[in-house]
Amino acid sequence: MAYVKTVPYNDATGDIKAAYDHILEQRGRIGNVIAVNGLRPHIMKTLTAHGDSVMRTESGLTPAERQMVATVVSATNKCQY
C-alpha cells in the first residue's frame, strides 16, 4: 500500500486511465511504484517507458536474469519495495 495519494484505477480518467490501461495490458497489474505517479501521468509514462526499455527489449540477458539483477540491486540498496 502506498503512503501517498494515488489515483485508483476505478477513479482514473483521461491520460491517467489511458496510461493505466496500457500498463495493465503490458504487465497485468499496476504496482505501487506506478500508482504513486498517477497524479503526474507524464512522469508515469516516462517511468514505464524506461522500465520497458530496460526489462523488455532485446539483450543478452533472459527476462529471469534481468529480474535477478533487479532483485540483487534492490537488496543491495536495501529497497523495501
C-alpha positions in Angstrom: 0.0 0.0 0.0 1.3 3.4 -0.9 1.6 6.1 1.7 1.0 8.9 -0.7 -2.2 9.8 -2.5 -2.8 7.7 -5.6 -5.5 7.6 -8.3 -7.3 4.2 -8.0 -7.9 2.5 -11.4 -11.7 2.8 -11.0 -11.3 6.6 -10.5 -8.9 7.2 -13.3 -9.9 9.2 -16.4 -8.2 10.7 -19.4 -4.4 10.4 -19.6 -4.2 8.5 -16.3 -6.8 5.9 -17.4 -5.0 5.5 -20.8 -1.7 5.0 -19.1 -3.2 2.6 -16.6 -4.8 0.6 -19.4 -1.5 0.4 -21.2 0.3 -0.8 -18.1 -2.4 -3.4 -17.4 -2.1 -4.7 -20.9 1.7 -4.9 -20.7 2.2 -6.1 -17.1 -1.1 -7.4 -15.9 -1.2 -5.1 -12.8 -0.5 -1.6 -11.6 2.2 -1.7 -9.0 2.5 0.9 -6.2 5.7 2.4 -7.8 3.5 3.2 -10.8 0.4 4.2 -8.9 2.2 6.9 -6.8 2.9 8.6 -10.1 -0.7 8.6 -11.1 -1.2 12.2 -10.3 1.6 13.1 -12.8 0.8 11.0 -15.9 3.7 12.4 -17.9 6.1 11.1 -15.2 4.3 7.8 -15.0 4.6 7.4 -18.8 8.4 8.2 -18.7 8.9 5.8 -15.8 7.1 2.9 -17.5 8.9 3.6 -20.9 12.2 3.5 -19.1 11.3 0.3 -17.3 10.1 -1.3 -20.5 13.3 -0.3 -22.3 15.4 -1.9 -19.6 13.3 -5.0 -18.9 11.5 -5.8 -22.2 13.9 -5.1 -25.1 16.4 -7.4 -26.7 19.6 -8.0 -24.8 22.0 -10.7 -23.8 20.0 -11.5 -20.7 16.9 -13.5 -20.3 13.9 -11.9 -18.6 14.6 -14.1 -15.5 18.2 -12.9 -15.4 17.1 -9.3 -15.7 14.7 -9.8 -12.7 17.5 -11.4 -10.7 19.8 -8.3 -11.4 17.0 -6.0 -10.3 16.4 -8.1 -7.2 20.1 -8.1 -6.2 20.4 -4.3 -6.8 17.3 -3.7 -4.7 18.6 -5.8 -1.9 22.0 -4.2 -2.1 20.3 -0.8 -1.8 18.1 -2.0 1.0 15.0 -1.2 -1.1 11.9 -2.4 0.7 9.7 -2.5 -2.4 
